[in-house]
Amino acid sequence: MERNRLNQAGLNDEVLKRAVGSFVIQVLVGQGPVAPRLCCNDPPSLNAAEFLATVFPNARFIFMIRDGRAVVHDILSGKSNVQGYNMTNYRECMKHWNDEVEEMNQQCEAIGNKCLKVMEPSTVNKLSTWVKAFPDDVLRDAHKIAPMLEKLGYRRISPHKGYAEEVSSQKAGNKENR
């Protein structure tokens, strides 16, 4: 019904795309000095990649993928302020992360080679900072709570507290065997 009214008023898809495009450009231009390429590094904007790819046909997108457990730890430890997350519940945050990343992944896949997926490497030092903070049950169930972890290739993590040190010694052993 609303679409019909918008079309009758002359606000068809093309007009709306141009209006959104103009608005987005104004926002990006206002973010910093003049540059040959405009960049929006707000991850949730990838939720609209399919639409934005039609508004900006020459645009390219980068989907920076980070282990959801590390993301949730940063959110709950106050290193990141993200709306929509329950700032007191690891399990709910993992579910929310999963839903967000699943949508971003679908959007990225929908626009094909216009979207590059880049995995942020996990280091043992970073792992040891957050693995100890997670409740054992959430760490144990993380791949059930957030199936995108497995889809994106992240390893299961044992809830026992010596895991980070175990991984560290395994990596050190691998370097010695080279």
C-alpha positions in Angstrom: 0.0 0.0 0.0 2.7 2.5 1.0 4.7 1.6 -2.1 1.7 2.5 -4.3 1.3 5.9 -2.6 5.0 6.6 -3.0 4.9 5.7 -6.7 1.8 7.9 -7.2 3.8 10.8 -5.6 6.7 10.2 -8.0 8.9 8.6 -5.4 9.8 5.5 -7.3 12.8 3.2 -6.5 15.2 5.3 -8.6 14.3 8.5 -6.8 14.7 6.9 -3.5 18.1 5.3 -4.5 19.4 8.8 -5.6 18.2 10.4 -2.3 19.8 7.7 -0.2 23.0 7.9 -2.3 23.1 11.6 -1.9 22.6 11.3 1.9 25.3 8.7 2.3 27.8 10.7 0.3 27.2 13.8 2.4 27.7 11.7 5.6 30.9 10.2 4.3 32.3 13.5 3.0 31.6 15.1 6.4 33.7 12.4 8.1 37.1 13.7 7.2 39.4 15.3 4.7 38.9 15.0 0.9 40.1 11.6 -0.3 40.1 9.8 -3.6 38.0 7.0 -2.0 35.2 7.3 0.4 35.1 4.7 3.2 32.6 3.8 5.8 34.0 1.5 8.4 30.8 0.9 10.3 30.3 -2.9 10.3 26.5 -2.8 10.5 26.4 -0.9 7.1 27.3 -4.3 5.6 23.7 -5.3 6.6 22.6 -3.2 3.7 25.3 -4.2 1.2 22.9 -5.6 -1.4 21.0 -2.3 -1.5 24.1 -0.1 -1.2 25.6 -2.0 -4.1 22.7 -0.9 -6.3 23.0 2.7 -5.1 26.8 2.7 -5.6 27.4 0.3 -8.5 31.2 0.8 -8.4 31.4 0.3 -4.6 33.5 -2.4 -3.0 32.9 -3.9 0.4 35.2 -5.5 2.9 33.7 -7.9 5.4 36.2 -8.0 8.3 35.5 -11.2 10.2 36.6 -11.5 13.8 36.0 -14.4 16.3 32.7 -13.7 17.9 34.0 -14.7 21.3 36.6 -12.0 21.1 34.0 -9.5 19.9 31.7 -10.3 22.8 34.5 -10.1 25.3 35.5 -6.7 24.1 31.8 -5.5 24.2 31.3 -6.8 27.7 34.7 -5.6 29.1 33.8 -2.1 27.9 36.3 -1.9 25.0 33.5 -1.5 22.5 30.1 0.2 22.9 27.6 -1.5 20.7 23.9 -0.8 20.8 21.5 -3.8 20.9 23.8 -6.0 23.0 22.8 -7.0 26.6 25.9 -5.8 28.4 25.6 -8.3 31.2 25.0 -11.7 29.4 27.7 -13.6 27.4 25.2 -16.1 26.0 22.8 -13.4 24.7 25.7 -11.4 23.3 26.9 -14.5 21.4 23.4 -15.0 19.9 23.2 -11.4 18.9 26.7 -11.5 17.3 25.7 -14.7 15.4 22.6 -13.0 14.0 24.5 -9.9 13.0 27.3 -11.8 11.3 25.0 -14.2 9.6 23.1 -11.3 8.0 26.4 -9.6 7.0 27.7 -12.9 5.5 24.5 -13.4 3.5 24.7 -9.8 2.2 28.4 -10.2 1.3 27.6 -13.5 -0.6 24.7 -11.8 -2.4 26.9 -9.2 -4.0 29.6 -11.7 -5.0 33.0 -10.3 -6.0 32.1 -6.8 -4.8 32.6 -8.1 -1.3 35.9 -9.4 0.1 35.9 -11.5 3.2 38.9 -10.9 5.4 39.5 -13.0 8.5 41.3 -11.2 11.4 44.0 -13.6 12.6 43.6 -14.8 16.2 46.7 -14.6 18.2 47.4 -16.7 21.3 48.0 -13.5 23.3 44.5 -12.2 22.4 43.0 -15.6 23.0 44.4 -15.8 26.5 42.8 -12.4 27.4 39.2 -13.4 26.6 39.0 -17.2 27.0 39.4 -16.9 30.8 36.6 -14.4 31.0 33.9 -16.6 29.5 31.6 -18.6 31.7 32.4 -22.3 31.2 28.9 -23.2 29.9 29.0 -20.5 27.3 32.5 -21.4 26.1 31.5 -25.1 25.9 28.2 -24.3 24.0 29.6 -21.4 21.9 29.2 -23.3 18.6 25.6 -24.2 19.4 24.8 -20.6 20.5 26.6 -19.1 17.5 26.7 -21.5 14.6 28.5 -18.9 12.5 31.7 -19.6 14.4 31.9 -23.0 12.8 30.7 -21.7 9.4 33.5 -19.2 9.4 36.1 -21.8 10.5 36.7 -20.9 14.2 37.8 -23.8 16.4 35.9 -25.0 19.4 37.5 -24.0 22.6 37.6 -26.2 25.7 36.1 -24.6 28.8 39.1 -25.6 30.9 41.1 -22.6 31.9 44.5 -23.9 30.7 43.4 -23.8 27.1 45.2 -20.7 26.0 48.5 -21.9 27.5 48.0 -25.3 25.9 47.5 -23.6 22.5 50.5 -21.4 23.1 52.8 -24.4 23.8 51.4 -26.3 20.8 52.2 -23.3 18.6 55.7 -23.0 20.1 56.2 -26.8 19.4 55.1 -26.4 15.8 57.7 -23.6 15.3 60.4 -25.7 16.8 59.5 -28.6 14.4 59.9 -26.5 11.3 
